[in-house]
């Protein structure tokens, strides 16, 4: 009998973790599981169709910790077989809810980021305390899953436990829906006018994504070849990045249209996709661009890009924050055809593969 699985995420506002966990929820549901997606808030939902396709429980809170009592009450009333949570601060709430709920629900916590990178940049003392709490409380989870080997190694060192105790399952990203959406026409004239090649970046406009280095690299690149740069996403650094583009004299060739519901159509038609991040856990957009057959260039940041690109087989890797190296890598990529088998290589990160691995983890927990 297939289990009742609840998944816990902060919101439906988009982002990598949102895509991963909703893909997992839909995939588990397609495999016959009863699925409940618990969210801190549905406000700002970027995909209204999810409200029809999934059973969604809205805790109605901005911060997950403040929804602890509501989560406990829901677990007691519904008693799912498994709870899968994502992101460290959410995982801690899930651990507390399972411990205090008094149910037989088994807990799988998933880690999506390099702990050292994320929390060394945390702006407040409260946020910097999160990994210390994890060191104490993660032992209460029935299983820990990391989304890349790099995340697993870093987390194991932080938790002071063997890396083999942490299961690595790559994010569920590639499926027929993604490939079908990539065939849709992109909603921007740059992909329709047959003009200059478009270089694409996708992500939140925040320090982690380091789009400032991408802008500087682009300014160097167009001294040698004509091109345009499009960055999809929204965030607190928008004004700062727009000002930098003006200072570099490239603003007329840079577009930042904000959040786009279907970035895959842009990925399929872009001349090159660039990941400029200073740190990651497992950059989903790199896999998605790969699945769309787009040439790739990435920083060799912790962690994920080296695993995804198989040490540079599928795209160049360069140092974090090095605009000169990025510009050179972009130029070389634009002058070469995409590697043969690029899109097929992304099937390592299919939804079906990840769902099968999560079901194996659940079966192993049940057998204990």
C-alpha positions, -999 to +999 in steps of 0.1 A: +000+000+000+014+034-011+021+058+018+005+091+027+034+116+023+033+152+035+058+177+021+067+209+040+079+241+024+078+278+033+056+291+005+045+288-031+063+319-043+088+302-066+125+295-065+146+263-067+133+246-036+097+254-046+102+237-080+120+207-065+094+200-038+064+205-060+079+183-087+085+157-060+049+160-047+035+156-082+058+127-089+049+109-058+012+115-065+016+100-100+032+069-084+001+063-064+010+080-031-015+101-012+002+135-011-003+166+010+018+198+004+020+218+036+031+255+031+036+283+054+016+305+031+000+302-003+000+340-008+020+349-039+016+315-055+034+316-088+016+285-103-022+286-096-026+252-113-009+236-083-039+245-062-060+222-084-034+194-089-023+190-053-039+189-018-024+220-003-025+228+034-020+265+042-006+272+076-012+309+071+022+320+085+051+341+072+077+323+092+076+285+095+085+285+132+054+304+141+033+277+124+046+249+147+014+244+167-007+244+135+016+218+120+014+196+151-024+198+151-024+188+114+000+159+119-022+146+148-054+149+128-041+134+096-012+111+107+008+109+074+032+080+071+060+103+061+069+140+064+095+154+039+108+189+047+132+211+029+157+238+040+174+238+074+151+263+092+120+244+080+136+211+089+140+222+125+103+230+127+095+196+112+117+179+138+100+197+166+065+190+152+072+153+149+087+151+183+059+169+200+031+155+179+032+121+193+024+104+160+041+076+141+050+099+112+085+093+100+106+123+091+130+128+061+148+161+062+164+174+029+193+198+027+195+220-004+224+243+004+261+243+013+258+250+051+290+269+055+283+292+025+248+300+035+251+305+072+285+323+071+267+349+051+237+350+074+229+387+084+217+380+120+228+361+150+195+342+151+201+329+115+237+320+123+224+299+152+203+277+129+231+252+119+241+249+156+206+238+164+207+214+134+238+198+149+218+190+180+185+181+164+191+164+130+199+132+148+161+130+155+152+127+118+147+092+104+168+100+074+188+130+060+189+136+023+213+159+005+207+172-030+244+168-040+275+151-028+290+184-021+261+193+002+263+159+018+301+162+025+297+197+040+267+188+061+284+156+074+314+177+085+292+202+102+270+175+119+301+155+128+287+123+114+298+100+086+289+112+051+276+077+043+248+083+068+235+110+045+217+099+013+223+118-018+193+122-041+196+147-070+167+171-074+137+160-095+138+184-123+135+170-158+102+156-171+079+158-201+062+189-188+096+208-187+105+197-223+070+206-235+071+241-220+105+246-236+088+244-270+065+273-262+074+307-277+093+329-253+075+361-243+103+385-253+112+402-286+149+394-282+141+358-290+118+367-319+137+393-338+165+372-351+190+397-337+220+394-315+226+362-296+212+362-261+231+352-230+208+341-202+211+341-164+183+330-141+179+334-104+170+357-075+187+391-077+206+386-045+243+384-035+244+346-037+238+347-075+266+373-081+250+388-112+274+417-107+302+395-119+281+384-149+275+420-159+312+428-157+320+397-177+294+407-203+309+441-206+342+425-214+326+400-238+309+426-260+342+443-267+350+412-288+316+399-300+281+414-302+256+399-278+227+407-254+223+397-218+190+387-201+186+380-164+154+364-153+144+369-116+136+394-090+152+405-057+167+432-035+197+439-058+177+451-088+185+488-084+222+480-077+225+458-108+207+483-130+230+510-118+261+488-125+248+481-160+246+518-166+281+524-152+295+497-175+278+512-205+258+480-213+223+489-201+209+490-236+220+454-242+208+441-208+172+431-200+160+422-165+123+414-170+117+400-136+102+366-127+091+346-157+068+316-153+083+297-182+121+303-183+126+270-203+114+286-235+141+312-230+167+285-222+159+266-253+165+297-275+194+313-257+229+312-272+244+305-238+233+300-202+256+313-174+255+304-137+275+331-119+267+320-083+290+325-054+276+294-037+248+269-043+236+235-030+224+221-063+216+248-089+184+236-106+186+262-133+218+247-146+202+213-150+171+229-166+192+248-192+211+215-199+178+197-205+169+225-230+201+219-249+216+253-241+254+258-240+266+261-204+292+281-184+293+281-146+313+291-117+329+262-098+311+272-066+302+250-037+283+230-045+267+212-074+280+227-107+310+204-109+288+173-102+262+185-128+287+193-155+308+162-147+341+181-141+336+204-171+324+178-197+291+196-204+303+232-198+332+253-186+338+258-149+356+290-137+365+306-104+339+325-084+339+362-089+364+362-118+349+384-145+379+380-169+377+342-167+339+343-171+342+365-202+368+342-217+347+311-210+316+328-225+335+337-257+348+301-261+314+287-255+297+310-281+323+300-307+318+262-302+288+240-308+270+225-277+286+192-266+270+162-282+245+145-259+241+176-237+203+174-233+203+137-228+228+140-200+202+159-180+181+128-177+202+119-147+181+145-129+147+132-140+116+134-118+110+097-121+146+088-110+143+110-079+108+098-070+120+061-072+149+069-049+127+086-023+103+056-024+134+034-017+143+056+013+107+053+027+107+015+022+140+012+040+127+033+069+096+012+071+117-020+073+136-009+104 
